[in-house]
């Protein structure tokens, strides 16, 4: 199971300090769209994208979202924990 499954829980606690990483995750999801067909992307990442963009981000003010965008980690920062492909066996 992917860590992103936690976002599906209505009890998930998302704080303002989490927003920069969520924006980095959205950027990563957008990059994945360029590597997959739209139907495959929707099956793999559509629910996560909808939860973040439609349920989580609207809970925060425009000022909070703008500050989070400015604080978003650089492109590769989220690669340390590859949330998109889920857990893997150590190599």
PyMOL Python script that loads the backbone (N, CA, C, O; Angstrom):
from pymol import cmd

cmd.read_pdbstr("""\
ATOM      1  N   UNK A   1       0.829  -1.189   0.000  1.00  0.00           N
ATOM      2  CA  UNK A   1       0.000   0.000   0.000  1.00  0.00           C
ATOM      3  C   UNK A   1       0.871   1.248   0.000  1.00  0.00           C
ATOM      4  O   UNK A   1       1.937   1.287   0.615  1.00  0.00           O
ATOM      5  N   UNK A   2       0.404   2.236  -0.684  1.00  0.00           N
ATOM      6  CA  UNK A   2       1.099   3.516  -0.734  1.00  0.00           C
ATOM      7  C   UNK A   2       0.773   4.344   0.504  1.00  0.00           C
ATOM      8  O   UNK A   2      -0.329   4.269   1.048  1.00  0.00           O
ATOM      9  N   UNK A   3       1.745   5.128   0.934  1.00  0.00           N
ATOM     10  CA  UNK A   3       1.523   6.077   2.020  1.00  0.00           C
ATOM     11  C   UNK A   3       0.389   7.029   1.660  1.00  0.00           C
ATOM     12  O   UNK A   3      -0.314   7.520   2.543  1.00  0.00           O
ATOM     13  N   UNK A   4       0.208   7.290   0.366  1.00  0.00           N
ATOM     14  CA  UNK A   4      -0.822   8.235  -0.068  1.00  0.00           C
ATOM     15  C   UNK A   4      -2.224   7.760   0.278  1.00  0.00           C
ATOM     16  O   UNK A   4      -3.163   8.556   0.248  1.00  0.00           O
ATOM     17  N   UNK A   5      -2.387   6.505   0.599  1.00  0.00           N
ATOM     18  CA  UNK A   5      -3.684   5.990   1.015  1.00  0.00           C
ATOM     19  C   UNK A   5      -4.181   6.738   2.243  1.00  0.00           C
ATOM     20  O   UNK A   5      -5.388   6.873   2.446  1.00  0.00           O
ATOM     21  N   UNK A   6      -3.256   7.224   3.059  1.00  0.00           N
ATOM     22  CA  UNK A   6      -3.636   7.977   4.267  1.00  0.00           C
ATOM     23  C   UNK A   6      -4.447   9.218   3.926  1.00  0.00           C
ATOM     24  O   UNK A   6      -5.287   9.647   4.717  1.00  0.00           O
ATOM     25  N   UNK A   7      -4.206   9.792   2.765  1.00  0.00           N
ATOM     26  CA  UNK A   7      -4.945  10.990   2.381  1.00  0.00           C
ATOM     27  C   UNK A   7      -6.427  10.704   2.179  1.00  0.00           C
ATOM     28  O   UNK A   7      -7.248  11.620   2.230  1.00  0.00           O
ATOM     29  N   UNK A   8      -6.772   9.462   1.955  1.00  0.00           N
ATOM     30  CA  UNK A   8      -8.179   9.094   1.726  1.00  0.00           C
ATOM     31  C   UNK A   8      -8.980   9.050   3.016  1.00  0.00           C
ATOM     32  O   UNK A   8     -10.210   9.036   2.983  1.00  0.00           O
ATOM     33  N   UNK A   9      -8.298   9.029   4.147  1.00  0.00           N
ATOM     34  CA  UNK A   9      -8.979   8.953   5.436  1.00  0.00           C
ATOM     35  C   UNK A   9      -9.555  10.324   5.802  1.00  0.00           C
ATOM     36  O   UNK A   9      -8.832  11.320   5.783  1.00  0.00           O
ATOM     37  N   UNK A  10     -10.832  10.381   6.132  1.00  0.00           N
ATOM     38  CA  UNK A  10     -11.417  11.678   6.518  1.00  0.00           C
ATOM     39  C   UNK A  10     -10.817  12.224   7.809  1.00  0.00           C
ATOM     40  O   UNK A  10     -10.983  13.406   8.108  1.00  0.00           O
ATOM     41  N   UNK A  11     -10.127  11.392   8.574  1.00  0.00           N
ATOM     42  CA  UNK A  11      -9.505  11.835   9.818  1.00  0.00           C
ATOM     43  C   UNK A  11      -8.064  12.277   9.622  1.00  0.00           C
ATOM     44  O   UNK A  11      -7.401  12.643  10.593  1.00  0.00           O
ATOM     45  N   UNK A  12      -7.565  12.252   8.397  1.00  0.00           N
ATOM     46  CA  UNK A  12      -6.183  12.684   8.142  1.00  0.00           C
ATOM     47  C   UNK A  12      -6.047  14.149   8.544  1.00  0.00           C
ATOM     48  O   UNK A  12      -6.875  14.986   8.186  1.00  0.00           O
ATOM     49  N   UNK A  13      -5.000  14.439   9.284  1.00  0.00           N
ATOM     50  CA  UNK A  13      -4.763  15.800   9.757  1.00  0.00           C
ATOM     51  C   UNK A  13      -3.705  16.448   8.865  1.00  0.00           C
ATOM     52  O   UNK A  13      -2.531  16.080   8.913  1.00  0.00           O
ATOM     53  N   UNK A  14      -4.126  17.403   8.062  1.00  0.00           N
ATOM     54  CA  UNK A  14      -3.226  18.119   7.165  1.00  0.00           C
ATOM     55  C   UNK A  14      -3.091  19.534   7.711  1.00  0.00           C
ATOM     56  O   UNK A  14      -4.072  20.271   7.815  1.00  0.00           O
ATOM     57  N   UNK A  15      -1.866  19.899   8.055  1.00  0.00           N
ATOM     58  CA  UNK A  15      -1.600  21.221   8.605  1.00  0.00           C
ATOM     59  C   UNK A  15      -0.967  22.121   7.553  1.00  0.00           C
ATOM     60  O   UNK A  15      -0.524  21.653   6.505  1.00  0.00           O
ATOM     61  N   UNK A  16      -0.931  23.394   7.839  1.00  0.00           N
ATOM     62  CA  UNK A  16      -0.337  24.353   6.909  1.00  0.00           C
ATOM     63  C   UNK A  16       1.114  23.995   6.595  1.00  0.00           C
ATOM     64  O   UNK A  16       1.574  24.214   5.475  1.00  0.00           O
ATOM     65  N   UNK A  17       1.829  23.456   7.555  1.00  0.00           N
ATOM     66  CA  UNK A  17       3.232  23.102   7.327  1.00  0.00           C
ATOM     67  C   UNK A  17       3.393  21.952   6.333  1.00  0.00           C
ATOM     68  O   UNK A  17       4.489  21.736   5.816  1.00  0.00           O
ATOM     69  N   UNK A  18       2.319  21.213   6.061  1.00  0.00           N
ATOM     70  CA  UNK A  18       2.367  20.126   5.088  1.00  0.00           C
ATOM     71  C   UNK A  18       2.175  20.617   3.654  1.00  0.00           C
ATOM     72  O   UNK A  18       2.505  19.901   2.709  1.00  0.00           O
ATOM     73  N   UNK A  19       1.655  21.807   3.486  1.00  0.00           N
ATOM     74  CA  UNK A  19       1.308  22.293   2.156  1.00  0.00           C
ATOM     75  C   UNK A  19       2.482  22.349   1.177  1.00  0.00           C
ATOM     76  O   UNK A  19       2.302  21.950   0.027  1.00  0.00           O
ATOM     77  N   UNK A  20       3.670  22.817   1.561  1.00  0.00           N
ATOM     78  CA  UNK A  20       4.756  22.842   0.575  1.00  0.00           C
ATOM     79  C   UNK A  20       5.049  21.458  -0.025  1.00  0.00           C
ATOM     80  O   UNK A  20       5.295  21.347  -1.226  1.00  0.00           O
ATOM     81  N   UNK A  21       5.025  20.418   0.793  1.00  0.00           N
ATOM     82  CA  UNK A  21       5.281  19.076   0.275  1.00  0.00           C
ATOM     83  C   UNK A  21       4.110  18.579  -0.567  1.00  0.00           C
ATOM     84  O   UNK A  21       4.313  17.831  -1.524  1.00  0.00           O
ATOM     85  N   UNK A  22       2.899  18.980  -0.226  1.00  0.00           N
ATOM     86  CA  UNK A  22       1.762  18.594  -1.067  1.00  0.00           C
ATOM     87  C   UNK A  22       1.862  19.249  -2.436  1.00  0.00           C
ATOM     88  O   UNK A  22       1.523  18.631  -3.446  1.00  0.00           O
ATOM     89  N   UNK A  23       2.325  20.496  -2.478  1.00  0.00           N
ATOM     90  CA  UNK A  23       2.531  21.147  -3.777  1.00  0.00           C
ATOM     91  C   UNK A  23       3.650  20.454  -4.552  1.00  0.00           C
ATOM     92  O   UNK A  23       3.564  20.324  -5.773  1.00  0.00           O
ATOM     93  N   UNK A  24       4.686  20.013  -3.866  1.00  0.00           N
ATOM     94  CA  UNK A  24       5.758  19.264  -4.542  1.00  0.00           C
ATOM     95  C   UNK A  24       5.213  17.947  -5.076  1.00  0.00           C
ATOM     96  O   UNK A  24       5.586  17.514  -6.167  1.00  0.00           O
ATOM     97  N   UNK A  25       4.341  17.317  -4.319  1.00  0.00           N
ATOM     98  CA  UNK A  25       3.717  16.075  -4.770  1.00  0.00           C
ATOM     99  C   UNK A  25       2.844  16.325  -6.001  1.00  0.00           C
ATOM    100  O   UNK A  25       2.868  15.537  -6.946  1.00  0.00           O
ATOM    101  N   UNK A  26       2.084  17.406  -5.997  1.00  0.00           N
ATOM    102  CA  UNK A  26       1.270  17.739  -7.169  1.00  0.00           C
ATOM    103  C   UNK A  26       2.145  17.965  -8.401  1.00  0.00           C
ATOM    104  O   UNK A  26       1.782  17.577  -9.512  1.00  0.00           O
ATOM    105  N   UNK A  27       3.288  18.591  -8.194  1.00  0.00           N
ATOM    106  CA  UNK A  27       4.227  18.795  -9.306  1.00  0.00           C
ATOM    107  C   UNK A  27       4.711  17.445  -9.844  1.00  0.00           C
ATOM    108  O   UNK A  27       4.825  17.245 -11.054  1.00  0.00           O
ATOM    109  N   UNK A  28       4.988  16.539  -8.931  1.00  0.00           N
ATOM    110  CA  UNK A  28       5.437  15.202  -9.329  1.00  0.00           C
ATOM    111  C   UNK A  28       4.337  14.454 -10.066  1.00  0.00           C
ATOM    112  O   UNK A  28       4.602  13.769 -11.054  1.00  0.00           O
ATOM    113  N   UNK A  29       3.102  14.582  -9.590  1.00  0.00           N
ATOM    114  CA  UNK A  29       1.972  13.951 -10.274  1.00  0.00           C
ATOM    115  C   UNK A  29       1.820  14.497 -11.690  1.00  0.00           C
ATOM    116  O   UNK A  29       1.545  13.747 -12.626  1.00  0.00           O
ATOM    117  N   UNK A  30       1.999  15.801 -11.838  1.00  0.00           N
ATOM    118  CA  UNK A  30       1.915  16.424 -13.166  1.00  0.00           C
ATOM    119  C   UNK A  30       2.995  15.861 -14.085  1.00  0.00           C
ATOM    120  O   UNK A  30       2.742  15.607 -15.263  1.00  0.00           O
ATOM    121  N   UNK A  31       4.194  15.668 -13.550  1.00  0.00           N
ATOM    122  CA  UNK A  31       5.284  15.102 -14.347  1.00  0.00           C
ATOM    123  C   UNK A  31       4.963  13.671 -14.771  1.00  0.00           C
ATOM    124  O   UNK A  31       5.298  13.261 -15.883  1.00  0.00           O
ATOM    125  N   UNK A  32       4.320  12.917 -13.896  1.00  0.00           N
ATOM    126  CA  UNK A  32       3.938  11.546 -14.225  1.00  0.00           C
ATOM    127  C   UNK A  32       2.920  11.508 -15.363  1.00  0.00           C
ATOM    128  O   UNK A  32       2.901  10.564 -16.153  1.00  0.00           O
ATOM    129  N   UNK A  33       2.083  12.525 -15.445  1.00  0.00           N
ATOM    130  CA  UNK A  33       1.082  12.590 -16.514  1.00  0.00           C
ATOM    131  C   UNK A  33       1.748  12.613 -17.881  1.00  0.00           C
ATOM    132  O   UNK A  33       1.194  12.092 -18.849  1.00  0.00           O
ATOM    133  N   UNK A  34       2.935  13.214 -17.971  1.00  0.00           N
ATOM    134  CA  UNK A  34       3.656  13.245 -19.232  1.00  0.00           C
ATOM    135  C   UNK A  34       4.284  11.912 -19.607  1.00  0.00           C
ATOM    136  O   UNK A  34       4.735  11.736 -20.739  1.00  0.00           O
ATOM    137  N   UNK A  35       4.317  10.969 -18.665  1.00  0.00           N
ATOM    138  CA  UNK A  35       4.950   9.669 -18.900  1.00  0.00           C
ATOM    139  C   UNK A  35       3.946   8.543 -19.113  1.00  0.00           C
ATOM    140  O   UNK A  35       4.333   7.426 -19.458  1.00  0.00           O
ATOM    141  N   UNK A  36       2.663   8.824 -18.912  1.00  0.00           N
ATOM    142  CA  UNK A  36       1.638   7.785 -18.952  1.00  0.00           C
ATOM    143  C   UNK A  36       0.482   8.236 -19.838  1.00  0.00           C
ATOM    144  O   UNK A  36       0.363   9.414 -20.174  1.00  0.00           O
ATOM    145  N   UNK A  37      -0.353   7.292 -20.204  1.00  0.00           N
ATOM    146  CA  UNK A  37      -1.589   7.680 -20.879  1.00  0.00           C
ATOM    147  C   UNK A  37      -2.512   8.294 -19.829  1.00  0.00           C
ATOM    148  O   UNK A  37      -2.366   8.028 -18.636  1.00  0.00           O
ATOM    149  N   UNK A  38      -3.444   9.102 -20.269  1.00  0.00           N
ATOM    150  CA  UNK A  38      -4.373   9.752 -19.333  1.00  0.00           C
ATOM    151  C   UNK A  38      -5.179   8.714 -18.550  1.00  0.00           C
ATOM    152  O   UNK A  38      -5.294   8.847 -17.332  1.00  0.00           O
ATOM    153  N   UNK A  39      -5.746   7.680 -19.198  1.00  0.00           N
ATOM    154  CA  UNK A  39      -6.491   6.685 -18.409  1.00  0.00           C
ATOM    155  C   UNK A  39      -5.620   5.980 -17.358  1.00  0.00           C
ATOM    156  O   UNK A  39      -6.074   5.737 -16.240  1.00  0.00           O
ATOM    157  N   UNK A  40      -4.368   5.652 -17.717  1.00  0.00           N
ATOM    158  CA  UNK A  40      -3.470   5.014 -16.752  1.00  0.00           C
ATOM    159  C   UNK A  40      -3.150   5.965 -15.598  1.00  0.00           C
ATOM    160  O   UNK A  40      -3.131   5.556 -14.437  1.00  0.00           O
ATOM    161  N   UNK A  41      -2.899   7.233 -15.923  1.00  0.00           N
ATOM    162  CA  UNK A  41      -2.609   8.216 -14.887  1.00  0.00           C
ATOM    163  C   UNK A  41      -3.806   8.377 -13.955  1.00  0.00           C
ATOM    164  O   UNK A  41      -3.647   8.442 -12.736  1.00  0.00           O
ATOM    165  N   UNK A  42      -4.991   8.440 -14.528  1.00  0.00           N
ATOM    166  CA  UNK A  42      -6.202   8.598 -13.707  1.00  0.00           C
ATOM    167  C   UNK A  42      -6.381   7.419 -12.756  1.00  0.00           C
ATOM    168  O   UNK A  42      -6.748   7.603 -11.595  1.00  0.00           O
ATOM    169  N   UNK A  43      -6.123   6.206 -13.249  1.00  0.00           N
ATOM    170  CA  UNK A  43      -6.230   5.032 -12.386  1.00  0.00           C
ATOM    171  C   UNK A  43      -5.183   5.066 -11.274  1.00  0.00           C
ATOM    172  O   UNK A  43      -5.478   4.725 -10.128  1.00  0.00           O
ATOM    173  N   UNK A  44      -3.975   5.474 -11.610  1.00  0.00           N
ATOM    174  CA  UNK A  44      -2.879   5.446 -10.643  1.00  0.00           C
ATOM    175  C   UNK A  44      -2.882   6.629  -9.684  1.00  0.00           C
ATOM    176  O   UNK A  44      -2.572   6.470  -8.503  1.00  0.00           O
ATOM    177  N   UNK A  45      -3.230   7.818 -10.182  1.00  0.00           N
ATOM    178  CA  UNK A  45      -3.025   9.037  -9.384  1.00  0.00           C
ATOM    179  C   UNK A  45      -4.237   9.969  -9.311  1.00  0.00           C
ATOM    180  O   UNK A  45      -4.208  10.957  -8.578  1.00  0.00           O
ATOM    181  N   UNK A  46      -5.272   9.677 -10.041  1.00  0.00           N
ATOM    182  CA  UNK A  46      -6.420  10.577 -10.104  1.00  0.00           C
ATOM    183  C   UNK A  46      -7.063  10.860  -8.762  1.00  0.00           C
ATOM    184  O   UNK A  46      -7.382  12.009  -8.458  1.00  0.00           O
ATOM    185  N   UNK A  47      -7.256   9.832  -7.957  1.00  0.00           N
ATOM    186  CA  UNK A  47      -7.903  10.024  -6.655  1.00  0.00           C
ATOM    187  C   UNK A  47      -7.034  10.900  -5.754  1.00  0.00           C
ATOM    188  O   UNK A  47      -7.538  11.791  -5.070  1.00  0.00           O
ATOM    189  N   UNK A  48      -5.732  10.642  -5.758  1.00  0.00           N
ATOM    190  CA  UNK A  48      -4.824  11.461  -4.948  1.00  0.00           C
ATOM    191  C   UNK A  48      -4.878  12.919  -5.376  1.00  0.00           C
ATOM    192  O   UNK A  48      -4.953  13.814  -4.534  1.00  0.00           O
ATOM    193  N   UNK A  49      -4.840  13.160  -6.684  1.00  0.00           N
ATOM    194  CA  UNK A  49      -4.896  14.519  -7.211  1.00  0.00           C
ATOM    195  C   UNK A  49      -6.204  15.200  -6.794  1.00  0.00           C
ATOM    196  O   UNK A  49      -6.199  16.353  -6.362  1.00  0.00           O
ATOM    197  N   UNK A  50      -7.310  14.487  -6.925  1.00  0.00           N
ATOM    198  CA  UNK A  50      -8.603  15.063  -6.548  1.00  0.00           C
ATOM    199  C   UNK A  50      -8.672  15.378  -5.050  1.00  0.00           C
ATOM    200  O   UNK A  50      -9.169  16.435  -4.661  1.00  0.00           O
ATOM    201  N   UNK A  51      -8.186  14.486  -4.230  1.00  0.00           N
ATOM    202  CA  UNK A  51      -8.216  14.724  -2.783  1.00  0.00           C
ATOM    203  C   UNK A  51      -7.427  15.979  -2.436  1.00  0.00           C
ATOM    204  O   UNK A  51      -7.890  16.822  -1.668  1.00  0.00           O
ATOM    205  N   UNK A  52      -6.234  16.096  -3.007  1.00  0.00           N
ATOM    206  CA  UNK A  52      -5.399  17.257  -2.684  1.00  0.00           C
ATOM    207  C   UNK A  52      -6.010  18.541  -3.225  1.00  0.00           C
ATOM    208  O   UNK A  52      -6.121  19.530  -2.500  1.00  0.00           O
ATOM    209  N   UNK A  53      -6.407  18.534  -4.490  1.00  0.00           N
ATOM    210  CA  UNK A  53      -6.869  19.775  -5.124  1.00  0.00           C
ATOM    211  C   UNK A  53      -8.295  20.167  -4.766  1.00  0.00           C
ATOM    212  O   UNK A  53      -8.618  21.355  -4.752  1.00  0.00           O
ATOM    213  N   UNK A  54      -9.148  19.201  -4.476  1.00  0.00           N
ATOM    214  CA  UNK A  54     -10.557  19.507  -4.230  1.00  0.00           C
ATOM    215  C   UNK A  54     -10.959  19.467  -2.756  1.00  0.00           C
ATOM    216  O   UNK A  54     -11.897  20.151  -2.346  1.00  0.00           O
ATOM    217  N   UNK A  55     -10.248  18.665  -1.962  1.00  0.00           N
ATOM    218  CA  UNK A  55     -10.642  18.533  -0.555  1.00  0.00           C
ATOM    219  C   UNK A  55      -9.670  19.202   0.413  1.00  0.00           C
ATOM    220  O   UNK A  55     -10.096  19.822   1.387  1.00  0.00           O
ATOM    221  N   UNK A  56      -8.386  19.082   0.156  1.00  0.00           N
ATOM    222  CA  UNK A  56      -7.401  19.608   1.115  1.00  0.00           C
ATOM    223  C   UNK A  56      -7.091  21.077   0.870  1.00  0.00           C
ATOM    224  O   UNK A  56      -7.264  21.896   1.773  1.00  0.00           O
ATOM    225  N   UNK A  57      -6.640  21.430  -0.319  1.00  0.00           N
ATOM    226  CA  UNK A  57      -6.209  22.815  -0.573  1.00  0.00           C
ATOM    227  C   UNK A  57      -7.306  23.857  -0.330  1.00  0.00           C
ATOM    228  O   UNK A  57      -7.000  24.932   0.186  1.00  0.00           O
ATOM    229  N   UNK A  58      -8.563  23.589  -0.675  1.00  0.00           N
ATOM    230  CA  UNK A  58      -9.596  24.603  -0.411  1.00  0.00           C
ATOM    231  C   UNK A  58      -9.823  24.913   1.067  1.00  0.00           C
ATOM    232  O   UNK A  58     -10.464  25.914   1.389  1.00  0.00           O
ATOM    233  N   UNK A  59      -9.319  24.088   1.958  1.00  0.00           N
ATOM    234  CA  UNK A  59      -9.470  24.348   3.397  1.00  0.00           C
ATOM    235  C   UNK A  59      -8.550  25.465   3.878  1.00  0.00           C
ATOM    236  O   UNK A  59      -8.718  25.978   4.984  1.00  0.00           O
ATOM    237  N   UNK A  60      -7.585  25.841   3.052  1.00  0.00           N
ATOM    238  CA  UNK A  60      -6.603  26.851   3.436  1.00  0.00           C
ATOM    239  C   UNK A  60      -6.871  28.148   2.674  1.00  0.00           C
ATOM    240  O   UNK A  60      -7.410  28.132   1.567  1.00  0.00           O
ATOM    241  N   UNK A  61      -6.495  29.246   3.271  1.00  0.00           N
ATOM    242  CA  UNK A  61      -6.727  30.556   2.659  1.00  0.00           C
ATOM    243  C   UNK A  61      -5.795  30.739   1.457  1.00  0.00           C
ATOM    244  O   UNK A  61      -4.773  30.061   1.352  1.00  0.00           O
ATOM    245  N   UNK A  62      -6.150  31.656   0.553  1.00  0.00           N
ATOM    246  CA  UNK A  62      -5.250  31.949  -0.573  1.00  0.00           C
ATOM    247  C   UNK A  62      -3.856  32.365  -0.099  1.00  0.00           C
ATOM    248  O   UNK A  62      -2.860  31.999  -0.723  1.00  0.00           O
ATOM    249  N   UNK A  63      -3.777  33.118   0.986  1.00  0.00           N
ATOM    250  CA  UNK A  63      -2.465  33.546   1.501  1.00  0.00           C
ATOM    251  C   UNK A  63      -1.645  32.350   1.986  1.00  0.00           C
ATOM    252  O   UNK A  63      -0.436  32.292   1.760  1.00  0.00           O
ATOM    253  N   UNK A  64      -2.291  31.410   2.642  1.00  0.00           N
ATOM    254  CA  UNK A  64      -1.588  30.215   3.107  1.00  0.00           C
ATOM    255  C   UNK A  64      -1.093  29.380   1.924  1.00  0.00           C
ATOM    256  O   UNK A  64       0.027  28.868   1.940  1.00  0.00           O
ATOM    257  N   UNK A  65      -1.934  29.251   0.908  1.00  0.00           N
ATOM    258  CA  UNK A  65      -1.534  28.468  -0.271  1.00  0.00           C
ATOM    259  C   UNK A  65      -0.396  29.146  -1.016  1.00  0.00           C
ATOM    260  O   UNK A  65       0.518  28.473  -1.494  1.00  0.00           O
ATOM    261  N   UNK A  66      -0.439  30.457  -1.121  1.00  0.00           N
ATOM    262  CA  UNK A  66       0.628  31.200  -1.804  1.00  0.00           C
ATOM    263  C   UNK A  66       1.947  31.065  -1.050  1.00  0.00           C
ATOM    264  O   UNK A  66       2.994  30.869  -1.668  1.00  0.00           O
ATOM    265  N   UNK A  67       1.908  31.166   0.258  1.00  0.00           N
ATOM    266  CA  UNK A  67       3.126  31.003   1.061  1.00  0.00           C
ATOM    267  C   UNK A  67       3.681  29.588   0.904  1.00  0.00           C
ATOM    268  O   UNK A  67       4.897  29.401   0.850  1.00  0.00           O
ATOM    269  N   UNK A  68       2.808  28.606   0.833  1.00  0.00           N
ATOM    270  CA  UNK A  68       3.250  27.218   0.658  1.00  0.00           C
ATOM    271  C   UNK A  68       3.908  27.019  -0.702  1.00  0.00           C
ATOM    272  O   UNK A  68       4.888  26.284  -0.818  1.00  0.00           O
ATOM    273  N   UNK A  69       3.377  27.663  -1.720  1.00  0.00           N
ATOM    274  CA  UNK A  69       3.994  27.560  -3.052  1.00  0.00           C
ATOM    275  C   UNK A  69       5.398  28.142  -3.051  1.00  0.00           C
ATOM    276  O   UNK A  69       6.302  27.598  -3.685  1.00  0.00           O
ATOM    277  N   UNK A  70       5.577  29.239  -2.343  1.00  0.00           N
ATOM    278  CA  UNK A  70       6.916  29.845  -2.252  1.00  0.00           C
ATOM    279  C   UNK A  70       7.874  28.954  -1.467  1.00  0.00           C
ATOM    280  O   UNK A  70       9.081  28.987  -1.705  1.00  0.00           O
ATOM    281  N   UNK A  71       7.350  28.158  -0.534  1.00  0.00           N
ATOM    282  CA  UNK A  71       8.186  27.294   0.285  1.00  0.00           C
ATOM    283  C   UNK A  71       8.325  25.873  -0.226  1.00  0.00           C
ATOM    284  O   UNK A  71       8.910  25.018   0.438  1.00  0.00           O
ATOM    285  N   UNK A  72       7.779  25.626  -1.415  1.00  0.00           N
ATOM    286  CA  UNK A  72       7.810  24.271  -1.986  1.00  0.00           C
ATOM    287  C   UNK A  72       9.242  23.832  -2.230  1.00  0.00           C
ATOM    288  O   UNK A  72      10.039  24.597  -2.774  1.00  0.00           O
ATOM    289  N   UNK A  73       9.586  22.590  -1.830  1.00  0.00           N
ATOM    290  CA  UNK A  73      10.948  22.103  -2.058  1.00  0.00           C
ATOM    291  C   UNK A  73      11.271  22.004  -3.544  1.00  0.00           C
ATOM    292  O   UNK A  73      10.378  21.871  -4.381  1.00  0.00           O
ATOM    293  N   UNK A  74      12.538  22.068  -3.850  1.00  0.00           N
ATOM    294  CA  UNK A  74      12.996  21.941  -5.238  1.00  0.00           C
ATOM    295  C   UNK A  74      12.587  20.580  -5.794  1.00  0.00           C
ATOM    296  O   UNK A  74      12.337  19.638  -5.043  1.00  0.00           O
ATOM    297  N   UNK A  75      12.525  20.494  -7.110  1.00  0.00           N
ATOM    298  CA  UNK A  75      12.034  19.327  -7.836  1.00  0.00           C
ATOM    299  C   UNK A  75      12.350  17.961  -7.276  1.00  0.00           C
ATOM    300  O   UNK A  75      11.437  17.148  -7.138  1.00  0.00           O
ATOM    301  N   UNK A  76      13.591  17.664  -6.947  1.00  0.00           N
ATOM    302  CA  UNK A  76      13.949  16.322  -6.533  1.00  0.00           C
ATOM    303  C   UNK A  76      13.779  16.034  -5.061  1.00  0.00           C
ATOM    304  O   UNK A  76      14.015  14.906  -4.629  1.00  0.00           O
ATOM    305  N   UNK A  77      13.376  17.014  -4.277  1.00  0.00           N
ATOM    306  CA  UNK A  77      13.324  16.830  -2.823  1.00  0.00           C
ATOM    307  C   UNK A  77      12.378  15.726  -2.405  1.00  0.00           C
ATOM    308  O   UNK A  77      12.641  15.022  -1.430  1.00  0.00           O
ATOM    309  N   UNK A  78      11.296  15.565  -3.114  1.00  0.00           N
ATOM    310  CA  UNK A  78      10.324  14.554  -2.718  1.00  0.00           C
ATOM    311  C   UNK A  78      10.767  13.155  -3.136  1.00  0.00           C
ATOM    312  O   UNK A  78      10.172  12.172  -2.696  1.00  0.00           O
ATOM    313  N   UNK A  79      11.793  13.041  -3.972  1.00  0.00           N
ATOM    314  CA  UNK A  79      12.251  11.735  -4.449  1.00  0.00           C
ATOM    315  C   UNK A  79      12.858  10.885  -3.340  1.00  0.00           C
ATOM    316  O   UNK A  79      12.969   9.669  -3.494  1.00  0.00           O
ATOM    317  N   UNK A  80      13.250  11.490  -2.237  1.00  0.00           N
ATOM    318  CA  UNK A  80      13.820  10.724  -1.130  1.00  0.00           C
ATOM    319  C   UNK A  80      12.841   9.666  -0.655  1.00  0.00           C
ATOM    320  O   UNK A  80      13.232   8.530  -0.383  1.00  0.00           O
ATOM    321  N   UNK A  81      11.595  10.026  -0.556  1.00  0.00           N
ATOM    322  CA  UNK A  81      10.543   9.080  -0.199  1.00  0.00           C
ATOM    323  C   UNK A  81       9.611   9.009  -1.387  1.00  0.00           C
ATOM    324  O   UNK A  81       8.764   9.882  -1.580  1.00  0.00           O
ATOM    325  N   UNK A  82       9.769   7.972  -2.176  1.00  0.00           N
ATOM    326  CA  UNK A  82       8.998   7.888  -3.411  1.00  0.00           C
ATOM    327  C   UNK A  82       7.573   7.442  -3.102  1.00  0.00           C
ATOM    328  O   UNK A  82       7.266   6.250  -3.071  1.00  0.00           O
ATOM    329  N   UNK A  83       6.735   8.408  -2.879  1.00  0.00           N
ATOM    330  CA  UNK A  83       5.354   8.125  -2.491  1.00  0.00           C
ATOM    331  C   UNK A  83       4.535   7.543  -3.630  1.00  0.00           C
ATOM    332  O   UNK A  83       3.544   6.857  -3.383  1.00  0.00           O
ATOM    333  N   UNK A  84       4.917   7.795  -4.841  1.00  0.00           N
ATOM    334  CA  UNK A  84       4.087   7.383  -5.955  1.00  0.00           C
ATOM    335  C   UNK A  84       4.132   5.897  -6.222  1.00  0.00           C
ATOM    336  O   UNK A  84       3.115   5.313  -6.595  1.00  0.00           O
ATOM    337  N   UNK A  85       5.272   5.270  -6.045  1.00  0.00           N
ATOM    338  CA  UNK A  85       5.375   3.855  -6.380  1.00  0.00           C
ATOM    339  C   UNK A  85       5.217   2.934  -5.174  1.00  0.00           C
ATOM    340  O   UNK A  85       5.243   1.714  -5.333  1.00  0.00           O
ATOM    341  N   UNK A  86       5.056   3.481  -3.990  1.00  0.00           N
ATOM    342  CA  UNK A  86       4.836   2.670  -2.810  1.00  0.00           C
ATOM    343  C   UNK A  86       6.098   2.015  -2.292  1.00  0.00           C
ATOM    344  O   UNK A  86       7.187   2.259  -2.811  1.00  0.00           O
ATOM    345  N   UNK A  87       5.960   1.183  -1.269  1.00  0.00           N
ATOM    346  CA  UNK A  87       7.127   0.555  -0.664  1.00  0.00           C
ATOM    347  C   UNK A  87       7.784  -0.448  -1.599  1.00  0.00           C
ATOM    348  O   UNK A  87       7.118  -1.085  -2.415  1.00  0.00           O
ATOM    349  N   UNK A  88       9.101  -0.580  -1.470  1.00  0.00           N
ATOM    350  CA  UNK A  88       9.860  -1.540  -2.262  1.00  0.00           C
ATOM    351  C   UNK A  88      10.827  -2.264  -1.357  1.00  0.00           C
ATOM    352  O   UNK A  88      11.174  -1.788  -0.276  1.00  0.00           O
ATOM    353  N   UNK A  89      11.253  -3.415  -1.815  1.00  0.00           N
ATOM    354  CA  UNK A  89      12.282  -4.171  -1.100  1.00  0.00           C
ATOM    355  C   UNK A  89      13.599  -3.424  -1.221  1.00  0.00           C
ATOM    356  O   UNK A  89      13.881  -2.845  -2.270  1.00  0.00           O
ATOM    357  N   UNK A  90      14.419  -3.424  -0.163  1.00  0.00           N
ATOM    358  CA  UNK A  90      15.732  -2.769  -0.270  1.00  0.00           C
ATOM    359  C   UNK A  90      16.591  -3.483  -1.321  1.00  0.00           C
ATOM    360  O   UNK A  90      16.501  -4.697  -1.504  1.00  0.00           O
ATOM    361  N   UNK A  91      17.422  -2.693  -2.003  1.00  0.00           N
ATOM    362  CA  UNK A  91      18.257  -3.301  -3.043  1.00  0.00           C
ATOM    363  C   UNK A  91      19.643  -3.608  -2.548  1.00  0.00           C
ATOM    364  O   UNK A  91      20.469  -4.122  -3.302  1.00  0.00           O
TER     365      UNK A  91
END
""", "prot")
cmd.dss("prot")
cmd.show_as("cartoon", "prot")
cmd.util.cbc("prot")
cmd.orient("prot")
